[in-house]
């Protein structure tokens, strides 16, 4: 995999993609569509939105082998780090006696913060794996759809009408300009 020679540029792109993710996720209907894909297909929302953000920023697609390695790393991180944090956070809900409810709430909040940080770190290594000089030759709108499709195909998410509707809901704010594209960092 190519690595960007300037760690500051990679860090700046990772931050731009993270801010893009937060902005897109906050758009009406996007969170529910993401969570629907997550529940139905096991989609890692952070990874999906990072891949969409990278394409929207004009980053070129990875070669097939590099994409497979990157997606395998993202999946491993999802299963080994993000999912256990999420399960622990959900396990705290309603599992404790009312006498320790405040402590349980604080623990749940801390676990949620750690889960979000794990998602941000997942995006950082996706950006680092994606770091390459130049911009995509595809129009960004096509690259966004391609990255989302490649990721969903890797999750064995056949293009059901529900999946298509969720993906459309996720992409619409970006394609309609309600969310700005991440600013690409050039070497």
N, CA and C atoms as an extended XYZ file, in Angstrom:
561
Properties=species:S:1:pos:R:3:atomname:S:1:resname:S:1:resid:I:1 pbc="F F F"
N         0.836       -1.169        0.000 N   UNK     1
C         0.000        0.000        0.000 CA  UNK     1
C         0.875        1.225        0.000 C   UNK     1
N         0.440        2.227       -0.720 N   UNK     2
C         1.173        3.469       -0.710 CA  UNK     2
C         0.859        4.222        0.566 C   UNK     2
N         1.870        4.859        1.094 N   UNK     3
C         1.691        5.679        2.280 CA  UNK     3
C         2.032        7.111        1.913 C   UNK     3
N         1.281        8.022        2.432 N   UNK     4
C         1.560        9.424        2.197 CA  UNK     4
C         2.844        9.772        2.928 C   UNK     4
N         3.746       10.497        2.262 N   UNK     5
C         5.033       10.803        2.860 CA  UNK     5
C         4.928       11.848        3.964 C   UNK     5
N         3.882       12.592        4.008 N   UNK     6
C         3.716       13.657        4.991 CA  UNK     6
C         2.678       13.253        6.034 C   UNK     6
N         3.139       12.832        7.227 N   UNK     7
C         2.177       12.422        8.261 CA  UNK     7
C         1.192       13.526        8.632 C   UNK     7
N         1.635       14.786        8.543 N   UNK     8
C         0.723       15.892        8.854 CA  UNK     8
C        -0.421       15.957        7.850 C   UNK     8
N        -0.109       15.727        6.579 N   UNK     9
C        -1.158       15.738        5.555 CA  UNK     9
C        -2.125       14.579        5.774 C   UNK     9
N        -1.586       13.409        6.143 N   UNK    10
C        -2.451       12.263        6.431 CA  UNK    10
C        -3.333       12.561        7.629 C   UNK    10
N        -2.746       13.143        8.671 N   UNK    11
C        -3.523       13.511        9.856 CA  UNK    11
C        -4.589       14.543        9.544 C   UNK    11
N        -4.243       15.511        8.703 N   UNK    12
C        -5.216       16.536        8.320 CA  UNK    12
C        -6.359       15.922        7.515 C   UNK    12
N        -6.031       14.985        6.623 N   UNK    13
C        -7.079       14.325        5.848 CA  UNK    13
C        -7.941       13.472        6.765 C   UNK    13
N        -7.320       12.769        7.708 N   UNK    14
C        -8.092       11.946        8.647 CA  UNK    14
C        -9.063       12.816        9.437 C   UNK    14
N        -8.612       13.969        9.875 N   UNK    15
C        -9.491       14.877       10.616 CA  UNK    15
C       -10.606       15.407        9.712 C   UNK    15
N       -10.279       15.734        8.459 N   UNK    16
C       -11.301       16.212        7.519 CA  UNK    16
C       -12.354       15.133        7.268 C   UNK    16
N       -11.912       13.886        7.125 N   UNK    17
C       -12.849       12.776        6.906 CA  UNK    17
C       -13.696       12.550        8.156 C   UNK    17
N       -13.094       12.668        9.338 N   UNK    18
C       -13.848       12.498       10.581 CA  UNK    18
C       -14.917       13.586       10.711 C   UNK    18
N       -14.553       14.831       10.439 N   UNK    19
C       -15.522       15.927       10.520 CA  UNK    19
C       -16.634       15.746        9.480 C   UNK    19
N       -16.258       15.268        8.294 N   UNK    20
C       -17.243       14.956        7.257 CA  UNK    20
C       -18.207       13.885        7.759 C   UNK    20
N       -17.654       12.830        8.377 N   UNK    21
C       -18.473       11.740        8.913 CA  UNK    21
C       -19.485       12.261        9.919 C   UNK    21
N       -19.020       13.080       10.853 N   UNK    22
C       -19.917       13.628       11.872 CA  UNK    22
C       -21.008       14.478       11.241 C   UNK    22
N       -20.636       15.287       10.255 N   UNK    23
C       -21.604       16.157        9.584 CA  UNK    23
C       -22.627       15.344        8.791 C   UNK    23
N       -22.149       14.357        8.048 N   UNK    24
C       -23.059       13.527        7.254 CA  UNK    24
C       -23.989       12.728        8.157 C   UNK    24
N       -23.435       12.127        9.199 N   UNK    25
C       -24.229       11.308       10.125 CA  UNK    25
C       -25.324       12.131       10.797 C   UNK    25
N       -25.079       13.418       10.967 N   UNK    26
C       -26.024       14.310       11.637 CA  UNK    26
C       -27.169       14.764       10.726 C   UNK    26
N       -27.101       14.454        9.446 N   UNK    27
C       -28.153       14.867        8.511 CA  UNK    27
C       -29.420       14.036        8.729 C   UNK    27
N       -30.585       14.630        8.482 N   UNK    28
C       -31.848       13.906        8.696 CA  UNK    28
C       -31.885       12.574        7.932 C   UNK    28
N       -32.200       11.523        8.654 N   UNK    29
C       -32.375       10.200        8.064 CA  UNK    29
C       -31.107        9.400        7.875 C   UNK    29
N       -29.945       10.039        7.957 N   UNK    30
C       -28.694        9.325        7.699 CA  UNK    30
C       -28.368        8.351        8.827 C   UNK    30
N       -28.476        8.791       10.069 N   UNK    31
C       -28.157        7.905       11.198 CA  UNK    31
C       -29.028        6.655       11.164 C   UNK    31
N       -30.326        6.830       10.939 N   UNK    32
C       -31.213        5.659       10.923 CA  UNK    32
C       -30.884        4.733        9.754 C   UNK    32
N       -30.518        5.287        8.599 N   UNK    33
C       -30.139        4.449        7.455 CA  UNK    33
C       -28.841        3.696        7.754 C   UNK    33
N       -27.881        4.377        8.378 N   UNK    34
C       -26.618        3.728        8.749 CA  UNK    34
C       -26.856        2.600        9.742 C   UNK    34
N       -27.653        2.883       10.758 N   UNK    35
C       -27.921        1.871       11.785 CA  UNK    35
C       -28.729        0.706       11.226 C   UNK    35
N       -29.575        0.983       10.242 N   UNK    36
C       -30.328       -0.080        9.583 CA  UNK    36
C       -29.377       -1.018        8.834 C   UNK    36
N       -28.426       -0.436        8.079 N   UNK    37
C       -27.428       -1.259        7.388 CA  UNK    37
C       -26.553       -2.013        8.385 C   UNK    37
N       -26.239       -1.370        9.487 N   UNK    38
C       -25.431       -2.016       10.527 CA  UNK    38
C       -26.164       -3.228       11.103 C   UNK    38
N       -27.431       -3.052       11.428 N   UNK    39
C       -28.212       -4.138       12.027 CA  UNK    39
C       -28.496       -5.254       11.024 C   UNK    39
N       -28.810       -4.885        9.793 N   UNK    40
C       -29.223       -5.857        8.789 CA  UNK    40
C       -28.038       -6.573        8.150 C   UNK    40
N       -26.927       -5.844        7.927 N   UNK    41
C       -25.810       -6.395        7.152 CA  UNK    41
C       -24.473       -6.420        7.884 C   UNK    41
N       -24.442       -5.923        9.116 N   UNK    42
C       -23.177       -5.889        9.842 CA  UNK    42
C       -22.210       -4.843        9.327 C   UNK    42
N       -22.743       -3.820        8.696 N   UNK    43
C       -21.909       -2.761        8.133 CA  UNK    43
C       -21.277       -1.944        9.255 C   UNK    43
N       -19.981       -1.694        9.144 N   UNK    44
C       -19.299       -0.779       10.049 CA  UNK    44
C       -19.542        0.637        9.560 C   UNK    44
N       -20.366        1.365       10.273 N   UNK    45
C       -20.775        2.701        9.832 CA  UNK    45
C       -19.568        3.615        9.651 C   UNK    45
N       -18.659        3.594       10.597 N   UNK    46
C       -17.485        4.458       10.520 CA  UNK    46
C       -16.656        4.155        9.273 C   UNK    46
N       -16.440        2.881        8.995 N   UNK    47
C       -15.666        2.493        7.813 CA  UNK    47
C       -16.389        2.912        6.538 C   UNK    47
N       -17.691        2.660        6.463 N   UNK    48
C       -18.462        3.036        5.277 CA  UNK    48
C       -18.386        4.537        5.036 C   UNK    48
N       -18.604        5.331        6.083 N   UNK    49
C       -18.595        6.783        5.914 CA  UNK    49
C       -17.193        7.301        5.606 C   UNK    49
N       -16.161        6.652        6.129 N   UNK    50
C       -14.788        7.045        5.789 CA  UNK    50
C       -14.511        6.797        4.312 C   UNK    50
N       -14.934        5.646        3.806 N   UNK    51
C       -14.717        5.342        2.390 CA  UNK    51
C       -15.486        6.307        1.494 C   UNK    51
N       -16.686        6.676        1.909 N   UNK    52
C       -17.462        7.670        1.163 CA  UNK    52
C       -16.742        9.017        1.214 C   UNK    52
N       -16.268        9.394        2.399 N   UNK    53
C       -15.564       10.667        2.548 CA  UNK    53
C       -14.285       10.730        1.732 C   UNK    53
N       -13.521        9.650        1.722 N   UNK    54
C       -12.291        9.625        0.934 CA  UNK    54
C       -12.586        9.785       -0.554 C   UNK    54
N       -13.617        9.111       -1.027 N   UNK    55
C       -13.994        9.250       -2.436 CA  UNK    55
C       -14.488       10.666       -2.722 C   UNK    55
N       -15.273       11.222       -1.809 N   UNK    56
C       -15.775       12.589       -1.989 CA  UNK    56
C       -14.634       13.597       -2.010 C   UNK    56
N       -13.544       13.282       -1.306 N   UNK    57
C       -12.371       14.159       -1.288 CA  UNK    57
C       -11.529       14.006       -2.549 C   UNK    57
N       -11.895       13.049       -3.388 N   UNK    58
C       -11.181       12.863       -4.642 CA  UNK    58
C       -10.038       11.874       -4.574 C   UNK    58
N        -9.959       11.107       -3.495 N   UNK    59
C        -8.887       10.123       -3.384 CA  UNK    59
C        -9.101        8.999       -4.386 C   UNK    59
N        -8.010        8.540       -5.011 N   UNK    60
C        -8.149        7.444       -5.966 CA  UNK    60
C        -8.487        6.141       -5.253 C   UNK    60
N        -9.176        5.285       -5.955 N   UNK    61
C        -9.522        3.977       -5.400 CA  UNK    61
C        -8.252        3.152       -5.227 C   UNK    61
N        -8.253        2.317       -4.210 N   UNK    62
C        -7.124        1.414       -4.002 CA  UNK    62
C        -7.165        0.299       -5.033 C   UNK    62
N        -5.997       -0.258       -5.325 N   UNK    63
C        -5.956       -1.447       -6.162 CA  UNK    63
C        -6.675       -2.562       -5.421 C   UNK    63
N        -7.116       -3.571       -6.162 N   UNK    64
C        -7.931       -4.644       -5.588 CA  UNK    64
C        -7.289       -5.270       -4.346 C   UNK    64
N        -6.020       -5.670       -4.439 N   UNK    65
C        -5.361       -6.316       -3.298 CA  UNK    65
C        -5.249       -5.376       -2.111 C   UNK    65
N        -4.892       -4.130       -2.368 N   UNK    66
C        -4.771       -3.154       -1.282 CA  UNK    66
C        -6.135       -2.897       -0.644 C   UNK    66
N        -7.180       -2.848       -1.459 N   UNK    67
C        -8.530       -2.644       -0.928 CA  UNK    67
C        -8.928       -3.820       -0.043 C   UNK    67
N        -8.622       -5.037       -0.485 N   UNK    68
C        -8.959       -6.217        0.317 CA  UNK    68
C        -8.247       -6.187        1.665 C   UNK    68
N        -6.967       -5.813        1.668 N   UNK    69
C        -6.203       -5.729        2.916 CA  UNK    69
C        -6.790       -4.649        3.816 C   UNK    69
N        -7.085       -3.501        3.244 N   UNK    70
C        -7.650       -2.388        4.016 CA  UNK    70
C        -8.996       -2.770        4.615 C   UNK    70
N        -9.862       -3.363        3.819 N   UNK    71
C       -11.178       -3.754        4.328 CA  UNK    71
C       -11.065       -4.869        5.367 C   UNK    71
N       -10.099       -5.774        5.197 N   UNK    72
C        -9.889       -6.827        6.202 CA  UNK    72
C        -9.419       -6.219        7.522 C   UNK    72
N        -8.532       -5.236        7.447 N   UNK    73
C        -8.082       -4.552        8.674 CA  UNK    73
C        -9.244       -3.831        9.337 C   UNK    73
N       -10.050       -3.155        8.528 N   UNK    74
C       -11.204       -2.434        9.081 CA  UNK    74
C       -12.172       -3.406        9.741 C   UNK    74
N       -12.397       -4.539        9.106 N   UNK    75
C       -13.306       -5.546        9.658 CA  UNK    75
C       -12.743       -6.132       10.953 C   UNK    75
N       -11.443       -6.416       10.958 N   UNK    76
C       -10.818       -6.933       12.180 CA  UNK    76
C       -10.978       -5.919       13.319 C   UNK    76
N       -10.696       -4.669       13.062 N   UNK    77
C       -10.830       -3.620       14.080 CA  UNK    77
C       -12.283       -3.521       14.541 C   UNK    77
N       -13.186       -3.620       13.588 N   UNK    78
C       -14.614       -3.556       13.917 CA  UNK    78
C       -14.978       -4.669       14.900 C   UNK    78
N       -14.550       -5.891       14.586 N   UNK    79
C       -14.915       -7.043       15.410 CA  UNK    79
C       -14.126       -7.129       16.712 C   UNK    79
N       -12.851       -6.765       16.676 N   UNK    80
C       -11.998       -6.928       17.855 CA  UNK    80
C       -12.079       -5.763       18.834 C   UNK    80
N       -12.426       -4.574       18.348 N   UNK    81
C       -12.391       -3.395       19.209 CA  UNK    81
C       -13.753       -2.706       19.308 C   UNK    81
N       -14.313       -2.309       18.179 N   UNK    82
C       -15.546       -1.510       18.204 CA  UNK    82
C       -16.729       -2.319       18.726 C   UNK    82
N       -16.936       -3.513       18.185 N   UNK    83
C       -18.088       -4.322       18.605 CA  UNK    83
C       -18.054       -4.689       20.091 C   UNK    83
N       -16.893       -5.104       20.643 N   UNK    84
C       -16.879       -5.377       22.088 CA  UNK    84
C       -17.189       -4.138       22.940 C   UNK    84
N       -16.690       -2.981       22.524 N   UNK    85
C       -17.023       -1.753       23.260 CA  UNK    85
C       -18.521       -1.469       23.182 C   UNK    85
N       -19.086       -1.661       21.991 N   UNK    86
C       -20.528       -1.437       21.811 CA  UNK    86
C       -21.330       -2.422       22.660 C   UNK    86
N       -20.916       -3.687       22.656 N   UNK    87
C       -21.620       -4.701       23.453 CA  UNK    87
C       -21.535       -4.378       24.940 C   UNK    87
N       -20.378       -3.934       25.395 N   UNK    88
C       -20.233       -3.562       26.810 CA  UNK    88
C       -21.130       -2.377       27.145 C   UNK    88
N       -21.143       -1.374       26.264 N   UNK    89
C       -21.999       -0.202       26.494 CA  UNK    89
C       -23.461       -0.610       26.570 C   UNK    89
N       -23.887       -1.448       25.655 N   UNK    90
C       -25.286       -1.890       25.650 CA  UNK    90
C       -25.591       -2.779       26.852 C   UNK    90
N       -24.596       -3.550       27.280 N   UNK    91
C       -24.784       -4.436       28.423 CA  UNK    91
C       -24.996       -3.696       29.727 C   UNK    91
N       -24.465       -2.505       29.829 N   UNK    92
C       -24.623       -1.703       31.046 CA  UNK    92
C       -26.064       -1.220       31.192 C   UNK    92
N       -26.720       -0.986       30.080 N   UNK    93
C       -28.086       -0.458       30.090 CA  UNK    93
C       -29.037       -1.432       30.784 C   UNK    93
N       -29.626       -0.991       31.853 N   UNK    94
C       -30.651       -1.769       32.537 CA  UNK    94
C       -30.160       -2.994       33.282 C   UNK    94
N       -28.856       -3.197       33.341 N   UNK    95
C       -28.338       -4.412       33.968 CA  UNK    95
C       -28.006       -4.233       35.439 C   UNK    95
N       -28.111       -3.016       35.932 N   UNK    96
C       -27.677       -2.748       37.297 CA  UNK    96
C       -28.818       -2.255       38.171 C   UNK    96
N       -28.638       -2.393       39.465 N   UNK    97
C       -29.638       -1.969       40.445 CA  UNK    97
C       -29.766       -0.443       40.443 C   UNK    97
N       -30.962        0.065       40.746 N   UNK    98
C       -31.177        1.515       40.769 CA  UNK    98
C       -30.220        2.264       41.695 C   UNK    98
N       -29.732        1.623       42.741 N   UNK    99
C       -28.836        2.290       43.692 CA  UNK    99
C       -27.526        2.731       43.046 C   UNK    99
N       -27.127        2.073       41.966 N   UNK   100
C       -25.875        2.446       41.299 CA  UNK   100
C       -26.122        2.988       39.889 C   UNK   100
N       -27.316        3.473       39.671 N   UNK   101
C       -27.698        3.969       38.353 CA  UNK   101
C       -26.784        5.089       37.862 C   UNK   101
N       -26.424        6.023       38.736 N   UNK   102
C       -25.558        7.134       38.325 CA  UNK   102
C       -24.185        6.626       37.889 C   UNK   102
N       -23.630        5.687       38.640 N   UNK   103
C       -22.336        5.112       38.265 CA  UNK   103
C       -22.448        4.337       36.953 C   UNK   103
N       -23.538        3.616       36.784 N   UNK   104
C       -23.752        2.863       35.545 CA  UNK   104
C       -23.871        3.813       34.358 C   UNK   104
N       -24.574        4.922       34.558 N   UNK   105
C       -24.709        5.922       33.493 CA  UNK   105
C       -23.334        6.483       33.116 C   UNK   105
N       -22.507        6.779       34.121 N   UNK   106
C       -21.162        7.299       33.858 CA  UNK   106
C       -20.321        6.271       33.101 C   UNK   106
N       -20.429        5.008       33.492 N   UNK   107
C       -19.695        3.955       32.796 CA  UNK   107
C       -20.167        3.839       31.351 C   UNK   107
N       -21.460        3.873       31.150 N   UNK   108
C       -22.018        3.785       29.796 CA  UNK   108
C       -21.516        4.939       28.931 C   UNK   108
N       -21.487        6.140       29.507 N   UNK   109
C       -20.993        7.320       28.798 CA  UNK   109
C       -19.516        7.141       28.436 C   UNK   109
N       -18.711        6.653       29.382 N   UNK   110
C       -17.287        6.415       29.118 CA  UNK   110
C       -17.093        5.370       28.023 C   UNK   110
N       -17.878        4.304       28.066 N   UNK   111
C       -17.781        3.273       27.030 CA  UNK   111
C       -18.171        3.828       25.664 C   UNK   111
N       -19.192        4.671       25.634 N   UNK   112
C       -19.600        5.286       24.369 CA  UNK   112
C       -18.486        6.179       23.824 C   UNK   112
N       -17.843        6.944       24.691 N   UNK   113
C       -16.731        7.796       24.264 CA  UNK   113
C       -15.587        6.947       23.708 C   UNK   113
N       -15.305        5.817       24.343 N   UNK   114
C       -14.251        4.913       23.857 CA  UNK   114
C       -14.641        4.288       22.515 C   UNK   114
N       -15.905        3.942       22.375 N   UNK   115
C       -16.401        3.375       21.112 CA  UNK   115
C       -16.234        4.387       19.980 C   UNK   115
N       -16.600        5.629       20.234 N   UNK   116
C       -16.457        6.681       19.222 CA  UNK   116
C       -14.983        6.905       18.899 C   UNK   116
N       -14.135        6.887       19.904 N   UNK   117
C       -12.693        7.038       19.669 CA  UNK   117
C       -12.157        5.870       18.845 C   UNK   117
N       -12.631        4.663       19.092 N   UNK   118
C       -12.214        3.500       18.297 CA  UNK   118
C       -12.652        3.661       16.844 C   UNK   118
N       -13.832        4.220       16.615 N   UNK   119
C       -14.290        4.475       15.246 CA  UNK   119
C       -13.416        5.533       14.574 C   UNK   119
N       -13.031        6.553       15.318 N   UNK   120
C       -12.157        7.591       14.766 CA  UNK   120
C       -10.792        6.995       14.402 C   UNK   120
N       -10.258        6.129       15.259 N   UNK   121
C        -8.979        5.477       14.963 CA  UNK   121
C        -9.090        4.571       13.738 C   UNK   121
N       -10.216        3.888       13.600 N   UNK   122
C       -10.441        3.063       12.413 CA  UNK   122
C       -10.374        3.941       11.164 C   UNK   122
N       -10.989        5.100       11.230 N   UNK   123
C       -10.930        6.009       10.089 CA  UNK   123
C        -9.506        6.482        9.827 C   UNK   123
N        -8.727        6.708       10.872 N   UNK   124
C        -7.345        7.148       10.679 CA  UNK   124
C        -6.543        6.127        9.892 C   UNK   124
N        -6.687        4.835       10.221 N   UNK   125
C        -5.894        3.881        9.451 CA  UNK   125
C        -6.470        3.656        8.064 C   UNK   125
N        -7.768        3.839        7.886 N   UNK   126
C        -8.318        3.783        6.528 CA  UNK   126
C        -7.743        4.916        5.683 C   UNK   126
N        -7.678        6.111        6.244 N   UNK   127
C        -7.103        7.250        5.521 CA  UNK   127
C        -5.631        6.981        5.212 C   UNK   127
N        -4.883        6.461        6.180 N   UNK   128
C        -3.465        6.162        5.948 CA  UNK   128
C        -3.304        5.118        4.848 C   UNK   128
N        -4.154        4.092        4.845 N   UNK   129
C        -4.092        3.079        3.795 CA  UNK   129
C        -4.451        3.670        2.436 C   UNK   129
N        -5.334        4.638        2.442 N   UNK   130
C        -5.807        5.247        1.211 CA  UNK   130
C        -4.893        6.343        0.697 C   UNK   130
N        -3.975        6.797        1.542 N   UNK   131
C        -3.127        7.927        1.173 CA  UNK   131
C        -2.334        7.592       -0.089 C   UNK   131
N        -2.531        8.394       -1.095 N   UNK   132
C        -1.819        8.237       -2.365 CA  UNK   132
C        -1.733        9.610       -3.007 C   UNK   132
N        -0.720        9.807       -3.783 N   UNK   133
C        -0.607       11.109       -4.432 CA  UNK   133
C        -1.610       11.187       -5.572 C   UNK   133
N        -2.068       12.376       -5.831 N   UNK   134
C        -2.997       12.594       -6.929 CA  UNK   134
C        -4.435       12.412       -6.510 C   UNK   134
N        -5.296       12.655       -7.454 N   UNK   135
C        -6.725       12.546       -7.232 CA  UNK   135
C        -7.295       11.506       -8.180 C   UNK   135
N        -8.481       11.039       -7.860 N   UNK   136
C        -9.139       10.025       -8.669 CA  UNK   136
C        -9.441       10.568      -10.058 C   UNK   136
N        -9.387        9.684      -11.029 N   UNK   137
C        -9.784       10.069      -12.374 CA  UNK   137
C       -11.291        9.973      -12.551 C   UNK   137
N       -11.952        9.290      -11.642 N   UNK   138
C       -13.413        9.216      -11.678 CA  UNK   138
C       -13.998       10.502      -11.134 C   UNK   138
N       -15.138       10.927      -11.650 N   UNK   139
C       -15.836       12.023      -10.976 CA  UNK   139
C       -16.152       11.580       -9.545 C   UNK   139
N       -16.051       12.494       -8.597 N   UNK   140
C       -16.203       12.112       -7.193 CA  UNK   140
C       -17.547       11.466       -6.924 C   UNK   140
N       -18.592       11.866       -7.648 N   UNK   141
C       -19.910       11.273       -7.407 CA  UNK   141
C       -19.915        9.787       -7.747 C   UNK   141
N       -19.191        9.410       -8.804 N   UNK   142
C       -19.079        7.992       -9.163 CA  UNK   142
C       -18.187        7.252       -8.173 C   UNK   142
N       -17.101        7.902       -7.752 N   UNK   143
C       -16.178        7.274       -6.805 CA  UNK   143
C       -16.865        6.990       -5.474 C   UNK   143
N       -17.730        7.900       -5.039 N   UNK   144
C       -18.479        7.709       -3.792 CA  UNK   144
C       -19.343        6.460       -3.894 C   UNK   144
N       -20.080        6.343       -4.983 N   UNK   145
C       -20.948        5.171       -5.171 CA  UNK   145
C       -20.123        3.890       -5.285 C   UNK   145
N       -18.990        3.975       -5.987 N   UNK   146
C       -18.126        2.805       -6.156 CA  UNK   146
C       -17.579        2.334       -4.809 C   UNK   146
N       -17.036        3.255       -4.011 N   UNK   147
C       -16.501        2.859       -2.703 CA  UNK   147
C       -17.577        2.238       -1.823 C   UNK   147
N       -18.752        2.847       -1.792 N   UNK   148
C       -19.849        2.307       -0.978 CA  UNK   148
C       -20.237        0.916       -1.472 C   UNK   148
N       -20.316        0.739       -2.784 N   UNK   149
C       -20.694       -0.556       -3.361 CA  UNK   149
C       -19.653       -1.627       -3.075 C   UNK   149
N       -18.375       -1.271       -3.206 N   UNK   150
C       -17.304       -2.235       -2.939 CA  UNK   150
C       -17.347       -2.663       -1.476 C   UNK   150
N       -17.544       -1.705       -0.578 N   UNK   151
C       -17.605       -2.042        0.846 CA  UNK   151
C       -18.799       -2.942        1.130 C   UNK   151
N       -19.971       -2.582        0.619 N   UNK   152
C       -21.167       -3.391        0.863 CA  UNK   152
C       -21.025       -4.783        0.263 C   UNK   152
N       -20.399       -4.883       -0.909 N   UNK   153
C       -20.183       -6.195       -1.525 CA  UNK   153
C       -19.282       -7.050       -0.637 C   UNK   153
N       -18.297       -6.434       -0.008 N   UNK   154
C       -17.418       -7.147        0.909 CA  UNK   154
C       -18.137       -7.624        2.157 C   UNK   154
N       -19.249       -6.992        2.487 N   UNK   155
C       -20.064       -7.383        3.639 CA  UNK   155
C       -21.168       -8.342        3.211 C   UNK   155
N       -21.095       -8.838        1.980 N   UNK   156
C       -22.127       -9.711        1.423 CA  UNK   156
C       -23.497       -9.052        1.482 C   UNK   156
N       -23.492       -7.767        1.272 N   UNK   157
C       -24.746       -7.020        1.290 CA  UNK   157
C       -25.265       -6.924       -0.139 C   UNK   157
N       -26.041       -7.923       -0.532 N   UNK   158
C       -26.624       -7.878       -1.862 CA  UNK   158
C       -27.502       -6.643       -1.949 C   UNK   158
N       -27.632       -6.154       -3.125 N   UNK   159
C       -28.343       -4.895       -3.331 CA  UNK   159
C       -29.852       -5.087       -3.195 C   UNK   159
N       -30.304       -5.308       -1.975 N   UNK   160
C       -31.743       -5.398       -1.745 CA  UNK   160
C       -32.337       -4.001       -1.844 C   UNK   160
N       -33.630       -3.933       -1.990 N   UNK   161
C       -34.272       -2.620       -2.081 CA  UNK   161
C       -34.077       -1.830       -0.790 C   UNK   161
N       -34.040       -2.520        0.354 N   UNK   162
C       -33.780       -1.833        1.627 CA  UNK   162
C       -32.371       -1.259        1.656 C   UNK   162
N       -31.396       -2.045        1.194 N   UNK   163
C       -30.009       -1.578        1.163 CA  UNK   163
C       -29.872       -0.375        0.234 C   UNK   163
N       -30.486       -0.476       -0.933 N   UNK   164
C       -30.435        0.630       -1.902 CA  UNK   164
C       -31.056        1.890       -1.315 C   UNK   164
N       -32.191        1.741       -0.637 N   UNK   165
C       -32.863        2.898       -0.035 CA  UNK   165
C       -32.001        3.505        1.069 C   UNK   165
N       -31.382        2.657        1.884 N   UNK   166
C       -30.516        3.170        2.945 CA  UNK   166
C       -29.306        3.891        2.363 C   UNK   166
N       -28.683        3.301        1.361 N   UNK   167
C       -27.521        3.929        0.743 CA  UNK   167
C       -27.902        5.268        0.110 C   UNK   167
N       -29.044        5.306       -0.545 N   UNK   168
C       -29.509        6.570       -1.134 CA  UNK   168
C       -29.712        7.621       -0.045 C   UNK   168
N       -30.299        7.214        1.072 N   UNK   169
C       -30.527        8.143        2.190 CA  UNK   169
C       -29.199        8.684        2.725 C   UNK   169
N       -28.187        7.827        2.777 N   UNK   170
C       -26.867        8.228        3.275 CA  UNK   170
C       -26.183        9.184        2.300 C   UNK   170
N       -26.274        8.898        1.010 N   UNK   171
C       -25.548        9.683        0.012 CA  UNK   171
C       -26.243       10.983       -0.388 C   UNK   171
N       -27.553       11.050       -0.252 N   UNK   172
C       -28.296       12.217       -0.730 CA  UNK   172
C       -27.787       13.545       -0.172 C   UNK   172
N       -27.552       13.680        1.141 N   UNK   173
C       -27.070       14.984        1.630 CA  UNK   173
C       -25.734       15.397        1.010 C   UNK   173
N       -24.872       14.438        0.731 N   UNK   174
C       -23.592       14.734        0.096 CA  UNK   174
C       -23.800       15.127       -1.359 C   UNK   174
N       -24.563       14.322       -2.083 N   UNK   175
C       -24.759       14.566       -3.511 CA  UNK   175
C       -25.565       15.837       -3.776 C   UNK   175
N       -26.407       16.222       -2.817 N   UNK   176
C       -27.202       17.449       -2.968 CA  UNK   176
C       -26.505       18.679       -2.405 C   UNK   176
N       -25.321       18.505       -1.853 N   UNK   177
C       -24.559       19.639       -1.341 CA  UNK   177
C       -24.904       20.083        0.067 C   UNK   177
N       -25.754       19.330        0.773 N   UNK   178
C       -26.089       19.699        2.155 CA  UNK   178
C       -24.896       19.486        3.083 C   UNK   178
N       -23.988       18.610        2.679 N   UNK   179
C       -22.761       18.345        3.431 CA  UNK   179
C       -21.600       18.617        2.490 C   UNK   179
N       -20.634       19.373        2.967 N   UNK   180
C       -19.461       19.665        2.151 CA  UNK   180
C       -18.528       18.473        2.051 C   UNK   180
N       -17.782       18.436        0.971 N   UNK   181
C       -16.803       17.370        0.772 CA  UNK   181
C       -15.560       17.645        1.607 C   UNK   181
N       -14.910       16.575        2.104 N   UNK   182
C       -13.650       16.786        2.825 CA  UNK   182
C       -12.626       17.431        1.889 C   UNK   182
N       -11.851       18.321        2.420 N   UNK   183
C       -10.824       18.999        1.619 CA  UNK   183
C        -9.653       18.053        1.398 C   UNK   183
N        -9.346       17.716        0.131 N   UNK   184
C        -8.228       16.795       -0.108 CA  UNK   184
C        -6.895       17.446        0.239 C   UNK   184
N        -6.014       16.656        0.818 N   UNK   185
C        -4.657       17.118        1.130 CA  UNK   185
C        -3.746       16.658        0.004 C   UNK   185
N        -3.026       17.571       -0.576 N   UNK   186
C        -2.117       17.227       -1.681 CA  UNK   186
C        -0.679       17.339       -1.203 C   UNK   186
N         0.157       16.429       -1.701 N   UNK   187
C         1.597       16.498       -1.365 CA  UNK   187
C         2.251       17.594       -2.154 C   UNK   187
